[in-house]
């Protein structure tokens, strides 16, 4: 049976030639469990340096040429609209194709997915490996028993929606490495040299941040791959794909301290050290752990800091002090590691002064880069409930205010967001110039130079989108 695994288009739709640099790992894992028994191909539109004006036509022709029996699409909430259109496109050119949708959006809102997407035949809630293997086998046998497939979301004869109990994988070492062979990828000639650099070493997250969809999935149990299994995959990536670096996609890479030390020490001892990027929390690092990470090749760390206000940190369930955050950033920078931070403003309880306080804190930390996001409620999160089950915008861009959750007027919130975003842009520009000067003349600037947070180096045009109110 022919199976096509697809990632919804984003950059491909713009036609500006930009490409995706990292493999979608969820699809890679599905490909790995399907490939022994089926003809598997990947449709990953954003890897193609597309410059055309008919992206949906291009995708239609690709699907028609592949003639899949099963199309499996992954989607987060932001890509769900594109996923539904891709499903409709597939049905138009291949009427007999069975379409199944998985990913975090389907897990968070399984009933809503089938109600909003008539061209999607099934959805999967939770981890998809067992479900996709069972569904593909039944389709190949021309007999689908939907009630017997773990995690399957399906329509009943009376038009209702049934969600089967999901099954989680406890032994992650038993899961094969993601399918990475370019021969399985459409348009593989456009793959970025670092495309296969991504890997995950754990699943689940024990934290309950109110804005994040990850811990709201069906299974909240955190499970880990063994260090030996992780090191074997890194060796595979170096040997077979000559990756220039690694990107650990774990929500909190250093969650399990001793295991992280064992992985990074093993990378150093076995000659597997590569420059690697990871994300973690500021309260999951210490000097010994960080030194071992450096020995393994750690070159960049992303921190989800989110706020510069203690009360906001408490309310979003990030219980840490501002002093401990600053100490963690200093610890990372003292070892020459690039350090970036994520921040969110626009929570329901925030006013102008609190938003400014967060930006003051962000620009005072000496971070190499700051990413600023506007609070956007996603289905399945506590923030969604707190916002009254707000409707989703037509498209989601967390860097642009699309929903106003605060008690400020829409115009007032837009104005404050644009003002603080300008400060962040200036900080990032100044930080970049420090790195450029250091690269051109290392003696002229020290890594320790504080980056001015409010240095008006650039002026960027900023549009003012309309803000739908929640409700």
C-alpha positions as CSV (number, residue, x, y, z in Angstrom):
1,X,0.0,0.0,0.0
2,X,1.2,3.5,-0.8
3,X,1.4,5.8,2.2
4,X,2.1,9.6,1.9
5,X,3.1,11.4,5.1
6,X,2.6,15.1,4.8
7,X,3.4,18.3,6.7
8,X,1.1,21.2,5.9
9,X,2.6,24.0,3.7
10,X,3.6,27.3,5.3
11,X,6.6,28.9,3.7
12,X,5.8,27.1,0.4
13,X,2.6,29.1,0.1
14,X,4.5,32.4,0.1
15,X,6.7,31.4,-2.8
16,X,9.8,33.3,-1.7
17,X,12.2,30.4,-1.9
18,X,12.7,30.0,1.9
19,X,13.0,26.4,3.1
20,X,12.5,24.4,6.2
21,X,15.8,23.3,7.7
22,X,14.7,20.5,10.1
23,X,12.9,17.2,9.6
24,X,9.4,16.9,11.2
25,X,10.3,14.1,13.6
26,X,6.7,12.9,14.3
27,X,6.3,12.0,10.6
28,X,9.8,10.5,10.7
29,X,8.7,8.1,13.4
30,X,5.6,7.1,11.6
31,X,7.6,6.5,8.5
32,X,9.9,4.2,10.4
33,X,7.2,1.9,11.7
34,X,5.4,1.8,8.3
35,X,8.3,1.3,6.0
36,X,8.9,-2.4,6.6
37,X,5.4,-3.2,5.3
38,X,4.3,-0.3,3.0
39,X,5.6,2.0,0.3
40,X,6.2,5.2,2.3
41,X,6.9,8.7,0.9
42,X,7.1,12.1,2.6
43,X,5.5,15.3,1.2
44,X,7.2,18.1,3.0
45,X,6.4,21.2,1.0
46,X,8.4,23.7,3.0
47,X,11.7,21.9,2.2
48,X,11.3,23.1,-1.4
49,X,12.8,26.4,-2.4
50,X,9.5,27.3,-4.2
51,X,9.3,30.5,-6.3
52,X,6.1,29.8,-8.1
53,X,2.6,31.4,-8.0
54,X,0.5,28.2,-7.8
55,X,1.5,26.4,-4.7
56,X,-1.7,24.5,-4.2
57,X,-1.7,23.4,-7.9
58,X,1.9,22.2,-7.4
59,X,0.8,20.2,-4.3
60,X,-2.2,18.7,-6.2
61,X,0.0,17.5,-9.0
62,X,2.4,15.9,-6.5
63,X,-0.4,14.1,-4.7
64,X,-1.9,12.9,-8.0
65,X,1.5,11.6,-9.2
66,X,2.1,9.7,-5.9
67,X,-1.4,8.2,-5.9
68,X,-1.5,7.4,-2.2
69,X,-3.9,5.0,-0.6
70,X,-3.4,6.6,2.8
71,X,-2.5,10.3,3.4
72,X,-1.4,11.0,7.0
73,X,-1.1,14.7,7.8
74,X,0.4,16.2,11.0
75,X,-0.7,19.5,12.3
76,X,-0.3,21.9,15.2
77,X,-3.1,24.4,15.8
78,X,-1.3,27.0,13.6
79,X,-1.1,24.7,10.6
80,X,-4.6,23.1,11.0
81,X,-6.2,25.4,8.4
82,X,-3.6,24.4,5.8
83,X,-4.0,20.8,6.8
84,X,-7.7,20.8,6.1
85,X,-7.1,22.4,2.7
86,X,-4.5,19.8,1.9
87,X,-7.0,17.1,2.8
88,X,-9.6,18.6,0.5
89,X,-7.0,18.9,-2.2
90,X,-6.1,15.2,-1.9
91,X,-9.7,14.1,-2.1
92,X,-10.2,16.2,-5.2
93,X,-7.3,14.6,-7.1
94,X,-7.5,11.2,-5.5
95,X,-11.1,10.6,-4.4
96,X,-10.4,7.1,-2.9
97,X,-7.6,8.2,-0.6
98,X,-8.1,7.8,3.1
99,X,-7.0,10.9,5.1
100,X,-5.9,10.8,8.7
101,X,-4.8,13.7,10.8
102,X,-2.5,13.6,13.8
103,X,-0.4,16.0,15.9
104,X,-1.0,18.2,18.9
105,X,-4.1,19.9,17.5
106,X,-5.9,16.6,17.0
107,X,-4.9,15.5,20.5
108,X,-6.2,18.7,22.0
109,X,-9.5,18.9,20.1
110,X,-10.3,15.5,18.6
111,X,-14.0,16.1,18.2
112,X,-13.5,19.6,16.7
113,X,-11.1,18.3,14.1
114,X,-13.5,15.9,12.5
115,X,-16.4,18.5,12.7
116,X,-14.3,21.2,11.1
117,X,-12.6,19.1,8.5
118,X,-15.1,17.0,6.4
119,X,-12.3,15.7,4.1
120,X,-10.4,14.2,7.1
121,X,-11.7,10.6,7.5
122,X,-9.9,9.9,10.8
123,X,-7.9,11.7,13.5
124,X,-5.5,10.3,16.0
125,X,-5.3,11.5,19.6
126,X,-2.0,10.9,21.4
127,X,1.1,9.1,20.0
128,X,0.5,7.9,16.5
129,X,2.7,4.9,15.9
130,X,0.4,2.1,17.0
131,X,-2.7,3.8,15.4
132,X,-1.1,4.3,12.0
133,X,0.3,0.8,11.8
134,X,-3.1,-0.7,12.7
135,X,-5.0,1.6,10.3
136,X,-2.6,0.9,7.4
137,X,-2.8,-2.9,7.9
138,X,-6.6,-2.8,8.0
139,X,-6.8,-0.7,4.9
140,X,-4.4,-3.0,3.1
141,X,-6.7,-5.9,4.1
142,X,-9.8,-3.9,2.9
143,X,-11.5,-4.1,6.3
144,X,-11.3,-1.3,8.9
145,X,-12.5,-1.9,12.4
146,X,-12.3,1.6,13.7
147,X,-13.2,0.7,17.3
148,X,-10.1,-1.5,17.6
149,X,-7.5,1.1,16.7
150,X,-5.9,2.8,19.8
151,X,-6.4,6.6,19.8
152,X,-8.4,6.7,16.6
153,X,-11.0,9.4,16.3
154,X,-13.8,8.4,13.9
155,X,-17.3,9.2,12.8
156,X,-20.2,7.0,13.8
157,X,-23.1,6.1,11.6
158,X,-25.3,8.6,13.3
159,X,-22.9,11.5,12.7
160,X,-21.3,11.5,16.1
161,X,-17.6,11.4,16.9
162,X,-16.0,8.6,18.9
163,X,-12.5,8.9,20.5
164,X,-10.8,5.6,21.3
165,X,-8.6,5.2,24.3
166,X,-5.0,5.9,23.3
167,X,-2.0,3.8,23.9
168,X,1.4,5.3,24.9
169,X,4.8,3.8,24.4
170,X,6.6,3.2,27.6
171,X,9.8,1.6,26.1
172,X,11.0,4.3,23.8
173,X,14.2,2.3,23.0
174,X,11.9,-0.1,21.2
175,X,10.8,2.6,18.7
176,X,13.0,2.6,15.6
177,X,14.9,5.8,14.7
178,X,13.0,8.2,12.4
179,X,13.0,7.3,8.7
180,X,15.5,9.7,7.2
181,X,16.4,8.2,3.8
182,X,16.1,11.0,1.2
183,X,14.8,8.4,-1.3
184,X,11.5,8.5,0.6
185,X,11.2,12.3,0.4
186,X,9.6,14.2,-2.5
187,X,11.8,17.1,-3.7
188,X,14.7,15.8,-1.7
189,X,17.1,17.7,-4.0
190,X,16.2,20.8,-1.9
191,X,17.1,19.4,1.5
192,X,19.1,21.8,3.7
193,X,22.5,20.3,4.7
194,X,21.4,20.3,8.4
195,X,17.9,18.8,7.6
196,X,18.6,15.6,9.6
197,X,20.1,17.3,12.7
198,X,17.0,17.0,14.9
199,X,16.3,14.3,17.5
200,X,14.3,13.8,20.6
201,X,15.4,11.9,23.7
202,X,12.2,12.0,25.7
203,X,8.4,12.3,25.4
204,X,6.0,14.1,27.7
205,X,6.5,17.0,30.1
206,X,5.8,17.1,33.8
207,X,5.2,20.8,33.9
208,X,1.8,22.4,33.5
209,X,2.4,25.8,31.9
210,X,-1.0,27.2,31.2
211,X,-0.3,28.3,27.6
212,X,1.4,25.2,26.3
213,X,-0.4,22.4,24.5
214,X,2.4,19.8,25.1
215,X,1.5,18.7,28.6
216,X,-2.2,18.8,27.8
217,X,-2.0,15.8,25.6
218,X,-3.6,12.5,26.6
219,X,-0.5,11.1,28.3
220,X,1.2,13.2,30.9
221,X,3.8,10.7,31.8
222,X,7.4,11.7,31.0
223,X,9.3,8.9,29.4
224,X,13.0,8.7,28.5
225,X,15.2,7.0,25.9
226,X,18.3,5.4,27.4
227,X,21.6,7.2,27.0
228,X,22.9,4.2,25.0
229,X,20.0,4.5,22.6
230,X,20.4,8.2,22.2
231,X,24.2,7.9,21.5
232,X,23.5,5.2,18.9
233,X,21.3,7.6,17.1
234,X,23.9,10.4,17.2
235,X,26.5,8.0,15.8
236,X,24.0,7.1,13.1
237,X,23.5,10.7,12.2
238,X,27.2,11.4,12.1
239,X,28.1,8.3,10.1
240,X,25.2,8.2,7.6
241,X,24.3,11.8,7.2
242,X,27.4,13.8,8.2
243,X,25.2,16.3,10.1
244,X,27.0,19.6,10.9
245,X,25.3,19.8,14.3
246,X,22.4,18.5,16.4
247,X,19.2,20.0,17.6
248,X,17.6,18.3,20.6
249,X,13.8,19.0,20.4
250,X,13.0,17.9,23.9
251,X,10.8,20.3,25.7
252,X,13.3,20.3,28.6
253,X,16.5,18.7,27.5
254,X,18.1,18.7,31.0
255,X,15.0,17.4,32.8
256,X,16.7,14.2,34.1
257,X,20.1,15.5,35.3
258,X,22.1,12.3,35.6
259,X,20.8,11.0,32.3
260,X,21.7,14.3,30.5
261,X,25.2,14.1,32.0
262,X,25.6,10.5,30.7
263,X,24.5,11.5,27.2
264,X,26.8,14.5,27.0
265,X,29.8,12.7,28.6
266,X,29.2,9.8,26.2
267,X,29.3,12.2,23.2
268,X,32.6,13.6,24.4
269,X,34.2,10.2,25.2
270,X,33.1,8.5,22.0
271,X,34.1,11.3,19.6
272,X,30.5,12.2,18.9
273,X,30.6,15.8,20.1
274,X,29.0,18.2,17.7
275,X,27.8,21.7,18.1
276,X,24.3,21.3,19.5
277,X,21.3,23.4,20.4
278,X,18.7,22.5,23.1
279,X,16.0,24.1,25.1
280,X,15.5,23.8,28.8
281,X,14.4,25.7,31.9
282,X,16.6,28.0,33.9
283,X,15.9,25.9,37.1
284,X,17.2,22.7,35.4
285,X,20.9,23.6,35.1
286,X,23.9,23.8,37.3
287,X,27.6,24.3,36.8
288,X,28.6,20.6,36.6
289,X,25.8,19.7,34.3
290,X,26.5,22.7,32.0
291,X,30.3,21.9,31.9
292,X,29.4,18.3,30.8
293,X,27.0,19.7,28.1
294,X,29.8,22.0,26.8
295,X,32.1,19.0,26.6
296,X,29.5,17.3,24.5
297,X,29.3,20.3,22.1
298,X,26.5,22.5,23.5
299,X,26.7,25.8,21.6
300,X,23.3,27.3,22.1
301,X,20.5,27.1,24.7
302,X,17.0,28.4,24.5
303,X,15.2,29.3,27.8
304,X,11.5,29.6,28.1
305,X,11.6,32.5,30.6
306,X,8.2,34.0,29.6
307,X,7.9,36.9,32.1
308,X,9.8,39.4,34.2
309,X,7.0,39.6,36.8
310,X,6.9,37.2,39.8
311,X,3.1,37.1,40.0
312,X,2.8,36.3,36.3
313,X,5.4,33.5,36.6
314,X,3.3,32.1,39.5
315,X,0.1,32.3,37.5
316,X,1.5,30.6,34.4
317,X,3.0,27.9,36.7
318,X,6.7,28.8,36.2
319,X,7.6,29.1,39.9
320,X,11.1,30.5,39.8
321,X,12.7,33.7,41.1
322,X,14.0,36.5,38.8
323,X,17.4,36.1,40.6
324,X,17.6,32.4,39.7
325,X,16.8,33.2,36.1
326,X,19.5,35.8,35.9
327,X,22.0,33.5,37.5
328,X,21.2,30.7,35.0
329,X,21.7,33.1,32.0
330,X,25.0,34.3,33.5
331,X,26.1,30.7,34.0
332,X,25.4,29.9,30.4
333,X,27.1,33.0,29.0
334,X,30.1,32.5,31.2
335,X,30.9,29.4,29.2
336,X,30.6,31.1,25.8
337,X,27.3,29.5,24.9
338,X,24.8,31.5,23.0
339,X,21.8,32.1,25.1
340,X,18.3,33.0,23.9
341,X,15.1,33.6,25.7
342,X,11.4,33.3,25.0
343,X,8.9,35.8,26.5
344,X,5.2,36.2,26.4
345,X,3.1,39.3,27.0
346,X,-0.7,39.9,26.9
347,X,-1.9,37.4,29.6
348,X,-5.4,38.3,30.8
349,X,-4.2,39.9,34.1
350,X,-1.5,42.0,32.5
351,X,-1.6,45.8,32.2
352,X,0.8,48.2,30.5
353,X,3.2,48.5,33.5
354,X,3.5,44.7,33.9
355,X,4.2,44.3,30.2
356,X,6.9,46.9,30.4
357,X,8.4,45.2,33.4
358,X,8.8,42.0,31.4
359,X,10.6,43.8,28.7
360,X,12.8,45.6,31.2
361,X,13.8,42.3,32.6
362,X,14.3,40.6,29.2
363,X,16.6,43.3,27.9
364,X,18.6,43.4,31.1
365,X,19.7,39.8,31.0
366,X,22.4,40.1,28.3
367,X,20.7,37.5,26.1
368,X,22.0,37.0,22.6
369,X,18.5,36.9,21.2
370,X,15.0,37.5,22.6
371,X,11.8,36.1,21.0
372,X,8.6,38.0,22.0
373,X,5.2,36.4,21.6
374,X,1.7,37.6,22.2
375,X,-0.4,35.3,24.4
376,X,-2.6,33.2,22.2
377,X,-5.0,30.6,23.7
378,X,-4.7,27.2,22.1
379,X,-7.4,24.4,22.5
380,X,-6.6,22.1,25.3
381,X,-4.7,24.6,27.4
382,X,-5.7,26.2,30.6
383,X,-5.2,29.6,28.9
384,X,-7.9,28.6,26.4
385,X,-10.3,27.9,29.3
386,X,-9.3,31.1,31.1
387,X,-10.0,33.1,27.9
388,X,-13.5,31.6,27.8
389,X,-13.0,29.1,25.1
390,X,-12.0,31.8,22.6
391,X,-12.3,31.1,18.9
392,X,-9.1,30.7,16.9
393,X,-7.9,33.4,14.5
394,X,-8.0,32.5,10.9
395,X,-4.3,32.0,11.1
396,X,-1.9,32.0,14.0
397,X,1.3,33.9,14.3
398,X,2.4,34.1,17.9
399,X,4.7,37.1,17.0
400,X,1.7,39.2,16.1
401,X,-1.2,40.1,18.4
402,X,-4.3,38.5,17.0
403,X,-6.4,38.1,20.2
404,X,-6.5,40.6,23.0
405,X,-6.9,38.8,26.3
406,X,-6.1,41.8,28.5
407,X,-8.5,44.4,29.9
408,X,-6.8,47.0,27.7
409,X,-8.6,48.3,24.7
410,X,-7.5,46.7,21.4
411,X,-5.8,49.9,20.3
412,X,-4.0,50.2,23.7
413,X,-2.8,46.7,23.6
414,X,-1.6,47.0,20.0
415,X,0.3,50.2,20.9
416,X,2.0,48.7,23.9
417,X,2.9,45.6,22.0
418,X,4.4,47.5,19.1
419,X,6.4,49.7,21.5
420,X,7.9,46.8,23.4
421,X,8.5,44.8,20.2
422,X,10.5,47.7,18.9
423,X,12.7,47.5,22.0
424,X,13.2,43.8,21.5
425,X,14.1,44.4,17.8
426,X,16.7,47.0,18.9
427,X,18.2,44.7,21.5
428,X,18.5,41.8,18.9
429,X,20.0,44.1,16.3
430,X,22.6,45.4,18.8
431,X,23.4,41.9,20.0
432,X,23.9,40.8,16.4
433,X,26.3,43.7,15.8
434,X,28.3,42.7,18.8
435,X,28.7,39.2,17.4
436,X,29.6,40.6,14.0
437,X,32.3,42.8,15.4
438,X,33.6,39.9,17.5
439,X,33.8,37.7,14.3
440,X,35.6,40.4,12.4
441,X,38.1,41.3,15.1
442,X,37.9,39.1,18.2
443,X,40.2,41.4,20.1
444,X,38.0,44.4,19.7
445,X,35.0,43.1,21.6
446,X,34.5,40.7,24.5
447,X,31.8,38.1,24.8
448,X,31.0,39.8,28.1
449,X,30.0,43.1,26.6
450,X,26.6,43.9,27.8
451,X,24.1,44.3,24.9
452,X,22.2,47.6,25.2
453,X,18.6,46.7,25.3
454,X,17.2,50.1,24.1
455,X,19.8,51.1,21.5
456,X,17.7,52.5,18.6
457,X,19.9,51.1,15.8
458,X,17.0,50.4,13.4
459,X,13.5,51.5,12.7
460,X,11.2,48.8,11.3
461,X,7.8,49.3,9.7
462,X,5.1,47.6,11.7
463,X,1.6,46.9,10.6
464,X,-1.4,47.1,13.0
465,X,-3.7,44.1,12.5
466,X,-7.2,44.0,13.8
467,X,-7.7,42.1,17.0
468,X,-10.7,39.8,17.5
469,X,-11.9,39.8,21.1
470,X,-12.2,36.4,22.7
471,X,-15.7,35.0,23.3
